[in-house]
Every structure is written in C-alpha cells, then in structure tokens.
C-alpha cells in the first residue's frame, strides 16, 4: 500500500512507541538504569536490578544501562539528578527510583510487582 499525495508518513519513533505500548500490554517492562561510572554503588545497583529482573520479570523486560559519566547528554534528556537512578518507562505510570536498589520490597512495590 503506497503513500497517497498529501498523506503524512508516520515517524519511526511513533511506530516504535506504539510497538512498545503493545508489548507492555502483554506484560513487558522497559527499564533504564542510569549509573555514574563503575563505582561500587553503580555496580551494586546493576547487580540488584538485574537480579530483580531475572527473578520477577523473566522474559518480559528490556533493561538498558546508561553510564551518564560516559554519556552525560542522557542525564539531561532523562532529567536525571542523581545516580544510580532506575526509570520505569513502561508500563505506565513512569517511575524513578534513586539509590543502590538494595531495598527490594520497596522496588517491587514501585514496579507494581507486589501489592501493598
């Protein structure tokens, strides 16, 4: 099916977002962990988040680890004011968690993986 004259083409980012929403409706989580270098606190946060993902989200998550020391533009774009910070992009609502992610129960509640 071709493009008709005057018809707008949907940007790729919109298609990607719609695909992400569809995956989320099927139980997919999109998480971003912002760290600042490979400090002990950053490594601990990475280990803790990876463990939570393996144990509670197996097969239904995307985890992106972003080193804001190496890529500071991502801190600005993500409005990150402290590191480590975990951002739950999808499913809604967007949530941010700051620290080494060692408080597993609070993190599970915040990610809507446990009921209050």
Secondary structure by P-SEA (a helix, b strand, c coil): ccccccbbbbcaaaaaaaaaaaaaaabbbbbbbbbccccaaaaaaaaaaaaaaaccccccbbbbbbcccccaaaaaaaccccccbbbbcccccbbbbbccccaaaaaaaaaccccc
